[in-house]
Amino acid sequence: MEYKVVATSNKLELFARKELENEVKKLIKDGYKPQGGISFTKQEDKFYFIQAMIKE
């Protein structure tokens, strides 16, 4: 099993979220599946989105 963590960040919440969506879509096309839910946080002036992905 392969395991990857996709993480994106941006000062604008919309851009950080869209970047994560695009990265997750690419990995799904490569045979990965999301594992669990999305993690989200804001630290100082940046928004962070994180998603674990697995490939069996």
C-alpha positions in Angstrom: 0.0 0.0 0.0 1.2 3.5 -0.9 0.4 6.5 1.3 0.7 10.2 0.4 -0.3 13.3 2.2 -1.4 16.2 0.0 -1.1 19.7 1.6 -1.8 23.1 0.1 -1.6 26.6 1.5 -2.4 30.1 0.4 -3.3 33.4 1.9 -6.7 33.1 0.2 -8.9 30.2 1.5 -10.5 29.7 -1.9 -7.2 29.2 -3.7 -5.9 26.8 -1.0 -9.0 24.7 -1.3 -9.0 24.7 -5.1 -5.4 23.7 -5.1 -6.2 20.7 -2.9 -9.1 19.7 -5.0 -6.9 19.7 -8.1 -4.1 17.7 -6.5 -6.6 15.1 -5.1 -8.2 14.8 -8.5 -4.8 14.1 -10.1 -4.0 11.4 -7.6 -7.5 9.8 -8.0 -6.7 9.5 -11.7 -3.5 7.7 -10.7 -5.4 5.2 -8.6 -5.3 6.8 -5.2 -8.3 7.1 -2.9 -8.9 9.7 -0.1 -8.3 8.2 3.3 -10.4 10.0 6.0 -11.5 13.6 5.8 -9.9 16.9 5.0 -7.9 18.7 7.7 -8.1 22.5 7.6 -6.4 25.1 9.7 -5.4 28.8 9.5 -2.1 29.9 10.9 -1.2 33.5 10.9 -2.0 34.7 7.4 -2.3 31.4 5.6 -5.0 28.7 5.1 -3.9 25.1 5.0 -5.8 22.1 3.6 -4.5 18.5 4.0 -5.8 15.2 2.7 -4.3 11.7 3.2 -4.4 9.4 0.1 -3.8 5.7 -0.3 -3.2 3.4 -3.2 -3.5 -0.4 -2.8 
